[in-house]
Amino acid sequence: MKTNYLRNLVPAILVGLASSAAIANTTLNERTIPTPVGLSAEFSHVIENRETSLTIPVPKSTEAWISLQKQYDQPGIELARSALERLGVTYEAKIFAGVDTFFVSPKKIASEYKDKWLIHIHGGAFVFGGGESALREAAWLANGLGAQVISIDYRKPPLHPFPAALEDTVAVWKELLKTQKPESTAIFGTSAGGNLTLATTLKFQELGLPLPGALYVGTPAVDLKETSDSWYVLEGLDPLGKRDGLIQSTFELYAGEQSLSNPLISPVYADIEDFPPTVFLTGTRDLLLSDTVRMHRLLRSADVETALHVYDGQSHGDYMSGLLADIPESDDAIKEIGQFFDTHLN
């Protein structure tokens, strides 16, 4: 009798596993999500005191986009200035290879970074985050690693859609290679900056240029054409908001007349044969968690050496919370990036 029971049970399990009708296009019930367990007291305080993002109307003209850029970037500029002062990080604005850049220096330069510069490509949905606002992530990493950083204030829509940003990053790379070995150099960025870090590297391959020794890619937007799973599943948990509306409009503004499936716009559609070692960062509440995972798996399918760090309870870019306060999770992210660079930069 026990044998018959097991025989009957196995097909039922297989049918249940094969069936997707019950969960396809699911509408989830309203639920209350508590503060995750296992977080530091410092980071718990951050997420318990944050506010939901307001819905911002999509600008209807070039002038309206430029006005929103200035309005949107001002808080980022103020945050950057506060962080620079707190961390003792300094910078100098320069035109480098014809491109607006910031040369960022920590209070103390670590021996392994004494004679090299890392390249930073800022985020901001391709449209925002320029000017001094770009210094936030550059200052965070410069301070954490004791590294010198060139932050690229690339040209942006609405005046400069694709491929202007890539033209700027490639120009900076070519100029830096005159004085620095590519294998000694890392390129990094978060969000749209993560996309551009990947797309810039793909462009290097297309042009036959030497590749960097390593990449750090934080929660990248890698699919501007289709909406990955976590954009739906985690909506409401991430202060980034939602994809529909302003964010999708920035993607389309950036792409201009180009297809959103162009691998230089959506790197997840690239044919990868080889690629620099890449470390990815994301979180369990990050709207771009799925984008990050998909890109990591694409590189792994080509046997590229990559590391994926998913931080519990973190939303989009939360690992940079250490900009304005001492946050253990932020220190841990710096440690992981530093160890990855130590392994792969020559």
N, C-alpha and C positions, 0 to 999 in steps of 0.2 A: 504494500500500500504506500509505503514511503517512497519507493521507486517511482510509482505512477504519479505521485504528487510532484516530485522533482521534474519529471518529464513534462508535466502540464505547466509547471511554473516557468521553465526557461523560455518557451515561445512567448509567453505573456510578457516577460521582461523585455525580450527583443522587440516585440511590437511596440511596447511603450517607449523604448529608447528611439525607435525609428520614427515615431509619430511626432510631427511638429505643429500639427493643426491647433493643438490646445494652447500654444504659446505664441503663435504667429500674430503680429499686429495687436499685441496685448495692450490694454489700457490698465495701468496700475492704479490700485486704490490709494487714496490719500494715507500717508503714514507719517509718523514722527520719528526723526532720525536723531539719536542722542550724540553727544560728543564721544568720539571714538575712545576706547580704552587703550592704554599703553602709550599714550602721547606724553611728552614732557609737560609739566605745569605751564611752562612758558608758551609752548605752542597751543595748548588747550585754551589759554587766555586769548590768544590771537583769534582763533576760529569762533570762540564764544562771543566775541565782541565785534565781529565784522557784520556789515550790513549787506543786504541784497542789492545788486546793481539796478539802477533805474533803466527803463527802456528808453533809448535815445532814438528819435526819429531819423530816418535815412535822409541825408541832405539831397536836395533836388537840383543843385547846380554846382559848378566848379567853385564859385565864390563861397557857397554854403559849406562845401567840404573844407576849404581852406580855413574858414572861420572856426569850424568844429575842430580841426587840427590844432589850432592855437589854444582853444579852450580845453581840449582833452589833454594836451601835453603839459599844461602849466602845473598841475599837481605832481606830475612825474619830475619836472624840473626842480620843484621845491623839495621833493623827497630825495632826489639825487644830491642836492646841495647839503641837506641835513646829513646824509650818509657820508659824504666826502669829509665833512667836518668831524663827524663822530669817529670815523676810521682813520683819519689822518692821511687820506689818499689825495694826491694832487693830480692836475692834468694841464695840458697845453693844447689849445686848438691849433691845428695845422692844416694847410692844404698839402696833401701827400698824393703824388701821382695825379694831380688835378682834381682830387676828391676831398671833400670836407671830412676831417678826422679829428679824434681826440687822442692824444698820447697820454696814457694814464699810468701813474707810478705809485706804488705802495710806499708806506712809511719806511719799510725795510725790504730790500730786494733779496730774495733767497738766492743762495749760491747757484742753484741749478737754472735760474732764470736771469742771471746777471748779464749775459751777453745775447739775450734773445727777447723777441717780442711775440706775444700771442695776438691773434686777430679776433676781434669781437664784432658780431653782426647783430644789432639790436632788434627786439621784437616790437609789437604794436600793430598787429593786423595789417602789415605792409604799408599802412597809411600814417600811423601815429608813432610816437616814441622817439621822434627826432630831436635835434638840438641837444641841450644838456640833459634832457630826459634819457638819452641813450646811455648816459654814464652809470645808471643804476647797476645793471648786471656787471658792467666792466669794473666798477669799483668793488663790488662784492667779491669777484674772483681775484682781482689784483690784490686785495687785502688778504683774502683767505690763503692764496698760494704764495704770496710774496712775488708776484709776477708783474712784468711790464706788459701793458695791453694797448693795442691800437684799436680804438672803437670807430667803426666806419659809420658816418652820418650820411648814408646813401640817399640818392634822389628817390622821391616817393610820389605816388599819385596824390592828387588828381593831375598834376602837371607832368609827372614823369612815370607812366606805367611801365610794365615789363617791356623790354629787358633792362631798363636803366639801372636798377639796383644791382643786377649781375654785372653789368659793364663796370660799375664802380668797384665792386668787390674784386673782380678780376684785375682791374688796373692796380689796386693796392697790392694784390698778391705778386704781380709781376715786378713791381717796384721793390717790395721787401726782399724778393729772391736775389736782388743784386748784392745784398749784404748779409743774408741769412740762409742757412740750409733749409730746404723744405721739410726734411725729416726731423728737424729740430723745432718745427712750428706746429702749433695747434690752432684750429679755428673753432669758434664756439658761438652759440646763440640760443635763445629761448623763443618758443612760439613761432611767430613769423621769422624771427632770427634763426630758429632751428631749421625751418624750411629753407631759408636762404643759405645756411651753412651747408646743407645737403645739396641744394641746387647749384651752388657755387662750385662744389667739388665735382659734380657731374659736368659742369661747364669746363672745368680744368681738363677733365678726361676728353671731352669733345675737342678741345683745342690742342691736346697733346702736351699740356703743361705738367710739371712735376706736382705730385700730390702732397698734402700736409702729412705729418707723422701721425696725427690723431685728431679726432673730432670729439667735442662735447656738444650734444644736441639735447636741449631741454624741451620737453613737451611740445614737439613740433606739429604744425599744421601741414600734413603731407598729402592730403587729398582735398583739393579745393573743388573737385567735381562732385563727388558723392559724400554723403554724410555717414561717418563711421558710427558704430554702435553706441559708444559712450556719450556722444553728443545728445542722444535721446535718453539713455538710461540715467545719466547723472544730472540732467537738467534740473535746476533748483538747488543743487548742492554746491555748485561752483559759482562764485561771485562773477565769473566771466559773463554769465547770463545765458544766452542761447545763440544758436547759429543763425536761425531765421532772422531777417531784418538787417541790422547794421553790419554784423560780422560777415554775412554772406555778401553783402554789398561791397565791403572792402575787398573781398576776394575777386569779385567781378571787376571792380575798379582797377585793381592791380593787374589782372590778366589783360585788360584792354580788349583788343581784337583777337587775341590768341585763345586757343582751346584750353579749357581748364584741365584737360587730360594730358597736356604737354608735360613730359617728365621734369622739365626745368621750372614748371609751375607747381606740379603735383608730383614730387619725387617718388611716391609709392608706385608710380607707373613706369619707372625706369627699368631697363634691362641691366641688371647688375652682374658683372663678371668678377670684378675686383673693386676694392674700396678701402679707404684707410680704416684702421681700428676706431670704433665709435662707441662712446658711452652715452646711454640715454637715461634721462631722469623724468619721472612723472609721479602721479599719486592716485590713490583709489577714488578720490572725488574730482579728479581732473577731467574736464570735458574732452580733452584731447588724449586721454588714456589709450583709446583704441587706435588713434592715428599713430601714437608712439609705438604701441605693440606691433602694429602692422608693418611699420618701417623696420623695426628690429627683426621681425621674422623674415622680411624680404632680404635683408643683409645676411641673416643666418642661412637662408636657402642657397646663397652663393658662397657659403663657408667663410664669410667675413668675420673677423674677430670683433664681437660686440659684447657690451654689458648693459643690462637693463635693470635699473633700480626704481622700484615702485614703492613710494612712501605712504604708509597708512594714514588715512584721514586728510591727506593734502589735496588741495585744489590746484588750479593752474598756476604754476610758478611759485608755489608756497615755499619751496626749498630756499628761496632767496629772502625769507623773512628775517634773516640775520642782518640785513642791511641796517636796521634801526634798533635792534635789541639783540641780546645774547640768546640764541635759540639753539638748543642741542641738535635738532634735526637739520638745521642749516649748516652747522659745523660738520655733521656727518656727511652731507652732500659734498662739501668742499673736500673732505678727506677722500671720498671715493673718486672724485675727479682728479685730485692730486696723485693718488696712487695709480690711476689709469695712465695719466700723462707720464709719470715716472717710468712706467713700464714700456711705453711706446715712443716717447720722444728721445731722439739721439742727440 
